[in-house]
Amino acid sequence: MFGNIVLECMIIVLVGFKFAAQIASNFPQLPPNTSVKTGSARSSCIKMGDGLSPGDPNSYSNPDEVAVSNLNLIWKIDFQKKIISGKVTLTANRKKGGVRNLILDSSDLKILEVKDDESGNNLDFEVHAPDPKFGSKIEITLPNLESERYNITIAYETSPKASALQWLDPEQTAGKKHPYLFSQCQAIHCRSIIPCQDTPSSKTTYSAEVTAPSDLVVLMSAIRQGEPADVPEAWKVHRFQQKVPMPTYLIAIAVGALESRKLGPRSHVWSEKEYVDESAKEFSETELMLSTAESICGPYVWGIYDLLVLPPSFPYGGMENPCLTFVTPTVLAGDRSLADVIAHEIAHSWTGNLITNRNFEHFWLNEGFTMFVERKILGSMHGKEARLFSAFRGLKDLSDAIKTLGDNNPLTQLVVDLKNLSPDDSFSTVPYEKGHTFLYYLEELAGGPEKFDPFLKDYLDKYKYKSIDTDDFKKYLYEYFPENEALKKVDWEKWLRSPGMPPVLPDYSTSLDKACASLKNRWVEWSRDGTSNFSINDLKSLSALQIQEFLTQLLLENPLSISKLEAMQKAYDFDNAKNCEIHFRWLRLCIKGQWSEKIPLALKFVTQQGRMKYVRPIYRDLYGWEEARLKAVENFKAHRKEMMFVAAYVVAKDLHLEEK
């Protein structure tokens, strides 16, 4: 998820849940364990949240006993109230005899009615009081113990504060005329828009019928079924179907004034019209990336691969929703220099979407493998040095993340313990880059790509449509390489459960890095009293990735003096860099050098877009500089409502502001 880790290296947190007071606002304020009778066929009980699943420390659901295999959504989008209303029909299959309850996850949902489709009778259900991290457990009494399959319909409404949804007013969009809605369900936010088994251990197909204003387009992580149908009073109904089983965090919706351009035989790019032509040029290599990924991973099973360029408030580089990857407009650099985020999201079509971590303690199986496949795609398209250079830069991102988190922080382990901890507060670049490093290490021990590539394709085929954990991967690795003595000596405990940097660091150095280091050394060693001899010509032989690396290396040095920073701006004009990765690093360099003149530019940057990779480090840097601290806090408070919940949640923590 969340895009190329080179682009996403500073993501420390994916998403945060609302606090109990917010979640509880839709429930009666009753003492724990108080029962409320609401009718002879329906009852609701409010009591303290408990009973998380033994198979997933972040879910209440019981898919090992009663598993949901399909969701049928009937939704109406209400921009005025900022809610989704309607119902979901869950197809549930009993897996163990004698089980009386279907258990679901929910967060901030208003449950109106629960019915058995076969009899039409209302079903008893209990809604437990909300937990600030995991929301509320819903227990539904099954209609009988003789059946093995049930269709249960729940009528409900979402909250205007649903953590998975971002509602934009017209003035917050590029076109300024129409409202906009988009979702972000990873990691455990689908429960705020659907009562469901919100755990990656359970996979489901889904269909949807979405009613929305007739002047807007609806897109979902599924295949569109025909053209939208007109209904009275300026509404249209849009229908979708997803036949490939997937975890609920991949359910996605976007509603807005959208246009599309064709990219290839199975791909389109969608966005507001202000971005669409630029986006089509930027992502013109999508089909090449997709076919390259198929040569590495096997057939692409999802049918279409469309891209949606979202408004600037989208907090990630990309999100791998099947059939519809969400992308930030900050990757529109004008020269395709940031388009490798698409290679990452394409790789997720296999690693994460087709094979999924059983729970988020094993998140590295999603993201480490995706980084590994992404770099194989880049290597196939651009050569071995491109693959190694990306890995070289990623290792620095990992070092920076571990320095931020702390060398002994247990969250820097590959396999983490999430008991009593939301995955929202645990994710970082570690599963991406430490996971990639581990797989690269295993590849070398196995005998290089010529030996490991066939294993990778076989692994992806064996576990497709399944959710697995690290032990499953380890077991299959040894089944595939039974005679490899080098692999038998791998210290799995140290790799998986030791905090800090990986125990073995591969040599990723290439000629691409040497030019970056040379220019960095010239700036570090230059005496301001002498002639500078710096000009824009210094950058002409460097790629955009190399310029990013040059700035990254400077950030690892002692702060540059303001006079040197002034000379660099005069020579390179980084203030006006269109490439956000370059502009971001330049601003951090200026803050590190405490160049007061650049504080307004930094605040403008974090206000114009909400991508967490950028806003979090810059806000943290500003907070650490006494002169800029108050300005950063005031700027955040003034613009907080413009940010998606996840970004606002984590930046508030970075700025040491108490959540209300």
PyMOL commands that set and color helices and strands:
alter all, ss='L'
color gray80, all
select helices_A, chain A and resi 5-8+20-26+170-172+190-192+248-250+273-282+286-297+329-331+340-347+360-362+364-382+384-405+410-412+423-425+430-446+449-462+470-480+485-488+492-497+511-525+537-540+544-555+562-572+574-576+580-592+596-608+612-623+626-642+645-654
alter helices_A, ss='H'
color red, helices_A
select strands_A, chain A and resi 34-37+43-46+66-78+83-94+101-106+110-116+125-127+136-141+149-157+165-168+180-183+204-213+217-220+223-224+229-231+235-246+253-256+259-264+267-271+306-309+318-319+324-327+356-357+467-468
alter strands_A, ss='S'
color yellow, strands_A
deselect
rebuild
show_as cartoon
